[in-house]
Amino acid sequence: MDSYVTGGTIKALREKNKMTQRALAERIGVSDKTVSKWETGRGLPDLSLLEPLGAALGVSVAELFSGEQITNRNRAGNPLRGKFYVCPVCGNVLFAMGEAAIHCCGVALPPLEAEEEDADHILKVDDWDGERYVTGEHPMRKDHYLSFIAQVNDRGADIVKLWPEMVAEAHFLKQGGVIYAYCNRHGLFQVKRERHET
């Protein structure tokens, strides 16, 4: 894990909730001196106290670790507002329907922001026979490749994981939606090419 709960996080969340150190201490069954030690970096909360601490501060344990309170702005459950996360260590690909604090291989993963496709990242989308075929001429070398191609629609995200030396292509059910691809060198991009019906 890249970091533990910090004293600054505990203090900021406590003050945001307009609580004294004593009030927080009473809620989780410790002394106010213990809370003071946490906040000044002279001690850390025991692992067994993280859930009660999060509950007292009105956040999840993941939010305690990330140091940020997460507000899910996607309460309507629109997958088109979801976020992709890619682990730089193992290549794991994750999709969250809303705001999340995602960790993999001990690394806090930032949500990816999609760019529009450019001349180096153009994929062709063909719809026929109830399927959607996505193909491209992108390099698939070990040092430069597409890590995944995904279709996101109101049903969720369908992700096809790719590896170096594979063909840069994916097949999906024809359900509409937005096509995304992730280049290991240039990041996430959204495919906005005209679709071809055959």
N, C-alpha and C positions, 0 to 999 in steps of 0.2 A: 504494500500500500504506500502511495507516495506521500501521504500525510495523515496525521491523526487529527482529532478535533482540537482546534486552537482556542486559546484563552480569548483572543480577540473576537472569535465567532460567538462564543458563549456570552461575552459581555455585550456585544452588539445586539444579539437576539433578546437578552434579558432586558436591556434598556428599551428596545423596541416594544416589548410587552409591558413596559412601565412597572417592572418588578425590582424590588431591592434584592441584594444578595441573600438576605435573611429569608425573604419570601420564597425565593427559588430553592434555597437549602431545605426549607420546611416541606416543600412539595415533593422533594426526592429523597428525603431522609438523611441528609448530611448536615454538617455545621456550616454557618456562614463563613467561617475561616477557611473551610475546604473550598467553597466556591471562590473566595478571594484568591486562594493559591492557584486554582485553575486559570482564573482570569489574568493573573500576573505571570503566568508561565512557570510557576514553582511547583507544579504538579499537574497530573492529567486524570480525568475521570476514569474509573475502572470500567472495563468493557460491559460489566453487568448493569452499569448506570446509564448507558447510552440511550436505551429505549425510554426509561422514565425521564431522562433529561430532555430528550427530543419532545416527548409529550408535554412536559411542563413548559417548554419554550414554543410549542405549537408548530413544530417542524418534524420531518422524518429524520431517521438516522442518516440517510443519504445526504440530506441537506446539512446536517451537522458536519459531515465530512467535507462537503464541497464548500462550505462557508457561505453559501447563498441560499436564501429562501426562494423556493421554486413556486411560481404561480402558473398554473396550467391555464394558458389563454385559449386552449383548444377544448373547452368544456363541451362543445357541441359534438365532439368526436369526429371532426372532419380530417380524414387521413391525408388530404392534400396539404394540411398544415403540419403534418408530422415531420420528424427530423431523422436524418440518417447519422450514424456514428460509425467510424471505422477505427479499429485498434491498429496503431502503427507497429506494434510488436508482433502480434499473431495474425493480423489481417481479418479478424472477426468483424462481421458487418451486422449492425443492429439498427432497427427502425422503431422509433417510439411514436405513439399516436399523439403525444403532447410533450410538454416540457419535462425533462428528466435529468437526474444526476447519474450518469453512466460511467462505470469504471470497468476496465478490462486489463488484465496483466499488470495490475497495480498502477494504471495510468488513468487519470480523469480525462474522459473523452469530450471534446467540445462538439456541439452540433454542427454539422456541415452546412454551409451556405452554397446553394447551387448557382453557378454561373450559366449564362446562355452559351450554347455550343458555339465554337469558333471554327475557323478553317482547319485546325488540327484535330478537332473533335466533332466529326459529322457522322451520324448514324442514319441509316435508311430504315424506315419503318414501312413494312408491307402488310396489309390486312387482307387475308383471303382464307376461305374454307373455315371460318370461325376461329381462326388463329391469327396472332400478330407475330410477325417475324422481324426481329431487329438485327441488323447486320452493319458492319463497319470495316473500314480499312485501317483501323487503329493498330499500332505496333503491339505485339504480344511477346516482347522479350522479357527476360528476367529483370531488367533494370527499368523497363517502361512498358506498362500494360494496363488494360482495363481490369479492375478488381471485381466489379459487378455491373450488371445492367438490371434495372428494376422498373416495374410498372406500378404506379400508385394511382388508385381510384377510390371511389367511395366504399369499396369492399375491404380496403387495406393495401398492403404492399406485397407484391410478388417479386422476390429477389432471386436472380440467377447469379451464383458466385462463379467467377472466372479465375483462371490461373495462367501464369506465363506459359507460352507455347500452345495454348488452346486457340481456337478460332474465336474472334470477337463477335459472338452472336448469342441471341436468346430467343426463346419461343414462349409466348404467353397465350392464354385464352383471350379472345377478342372481346374485351369488356370495357374498352375505352380507358381514359386516364392519361396520366403524364408519364413519359419515359425519362428515366434518369440513368446516368452512367458515371462511374467513378474511375478516374485515371490516377494511378499511384503517384504520378509526378505533378499533375495539374489540378487534382481535386474533383469535386462533384460538378457535373454540368447537366442541364436540362435540355432534352432534345426537343426542338421546336420546328423540325422539318415538316413539310407537307406530307401527309399520309397518302399512300398509293393503294387504291382498291383494285383487286384483280379477281 
